Amino acid sequence: MTNVPNGPTRSPSCYPARSAWSNSSDGAESTVEIPVQLASERTDPRTSNAALVQKYDAVAYAAQSNALSHPEHMAVVATLFGLEPADVASCHVLELGCSNGANLLPMAANLPEAHFVGCDLSPRAIAAARRSLAELGLDNVAFFQGDLSALPEAMGEFDYVIAHGVYSWVPASVREAMFALAGRRLKHDGVMFVSYNVYPGCHVRQAVWEVLRLHIERIDGAPARLEAARAFAAALAEPGATQNPVDALLRHEFKRVAQITDSALYHDDLAEPNDPVYFREFAAHAARHGLKFLAEAKLAMTQADASPSMQRFLAGRDRIEREQLLDFAQLRRFRQSLLCRADSATGFAIAPERVAPMWIGASAQLLRTVAEGKPPVGAGQAGAPTSDEEWMLAIAPETMPVSDVAARLAWSPPAETRRSLEAILVDACVQGSLRLSLRPPALVAVAGDRPKAGSFARWQAGHGVAVTNLQHETMQVRDANALRLLALLDGNRTRGELTLAMVDALPGWERAAVAQRIDEYLAQFGKLALLVA
Ligand SMILES: C[S@@+](CC[C@H](N)C(=O)[O-])C[C@H]1O[C@@H](n2cnc3c(N)ncnc32)[C@H](O)[C@@H]1O
């Protein structure tokens, strides 16, 4: 598949119709012109907006929360790289391609003083988002159904803009409109999250995409296309002779594709458009709209984990060249990048001293690792005693101020490490075992007398198995009794009342056994970051 060039490389006269918006962000007289779809894109059955709408109607997108796109996480990374991001509690957030609101609504439920706008082309997705919004009774969210280039001016400017799973999956003119919009409506020291497919890793994926698309090119209808693609991918995943032994690696990719959900297969691997880019093209595209690369949202990707010979190639490079070389070195296929305004003052690397006013705790990754019985990787390796991990695990999911860590752990870095406590804690965060926040998270590890779960998770428990916790991570809870209990945790019921309410769900159980089961569930909910004070 060829990579569609970004809009500005084409002559402006390519755009047959435009809508001009005056640039109100800085009071300047200039106007910024937002291209609507290119004529060729409008009529191309693969890339027109109408075709995209049909695809999302045919197979609903299984959207879910992405913790890396949460404003709190963006604010932490932005702060580490030198920005002074807006206070998350009262910020303005825009999500482009928000689908059914699965990412935006839990943010809004937990940040009642903040304001959220979700925009999506798909009437089906926005109808679902509005239904959920009405049921949740939130008054801090507005959904706009339509092309993102038509987002009304009245919806204002934003501290945080999220575009997850959109950039590579829309036509070039929409990518253009997306950055034009962010370039104009991202506030000073605002942060934009953009996820996208990248080369060189996607060359491997692209080989698989093309084979599958060729196989199904004459098959009509989403169910039949999915079935045929999945069956063919499974067949190609089986061991067999290849011209070159190394080509057998492609079989792993076919195997992965054969096993993913319908939503991921249809809207990612089989999707058209699905245009990976080289990172430097992406950065140049952002720069044309007054935006610049701030950092990767995933802190692990901010560290140059490169071989000594690769380190020599990296030395002396500027930020963009360095990131591009790291993509080559690590054969990266997907990025979740944070952008900011080109005129924002930012650093080249993390400034460890900036963690001093933050809060720190065990990450979900560390909790999972420990639950699986594996030795944790992270703070211990970075030079801190493993007791800090144990401490964080003991209080998880609650956190402690970074400024208290030395006193509460009665520990400071040994002189021979020549590193500050802050630098060691940052390493542990980069390696994924600890996580930072700018404020103490509004959650409790231990249920009170009248246990209370977050309102969004409580609402979800009545609708399916997906549950989003207060750290914005979504898990599948396949235990009907756990879901039933979760839905009851509105903070009004005592444990005795909860026991009475659950007796029906556990027929044949003694009351004492029901009460004990409830205690066990509550302990799990606490560790899973589902409970509030
Ligand atoms: C792959 S889905 C990603 C959904 C969600 N952000 C996520 O990652 O879970 C892409 C979304 O972008 C929306 N979209 C595509 N073109 C758009 C446009 N021109 N304006 C607004 N939304 C668009 C689609 O309807 C779809 O919901």
The ligand as an ORCA input file, in Angstrom:
! r2SCAN-3c Opt
* xyz 0 1
  C     -10.300      3.665     14.625
  S     -11.581      4.591     15.339
  C     -10.873      5.111     16.858
  C     -11.896      5.374     17.927
  C     -11.343      5.748     19.305
  N     -10.645      7.011     19.290
  C     -10.439      4.666     19.836
  O      -9.257      4.671     19.554
  O     -10.932      3.768     20.522
  C     -11.551      6.084     14.383
  C     -12.720      6.997     14.678
  O     -12.521      8.213     13.943
  C     -13.774      8.617     13.408
  N     -13.550      9.488     12.233
  C     -13.105      9.131     11.009
  N     -13.046     10.201     10.199
  C     -13.457     11.266     10.926
  C     -13.638     12.647     10.636
  N     -13.378     13.138      9.426
  N     -14.097     13.457     11.621
  C     -14.382     12.958     12.857
  N     -14.237     11.652     13.169
  C     -13.785     10.813     12.227
  C     -14.461      7.308     13.066
  O     -15.859      7.453     12.940
  C     -14.047      6.428     14.241
  O     -14.965      6.488     15.299
*
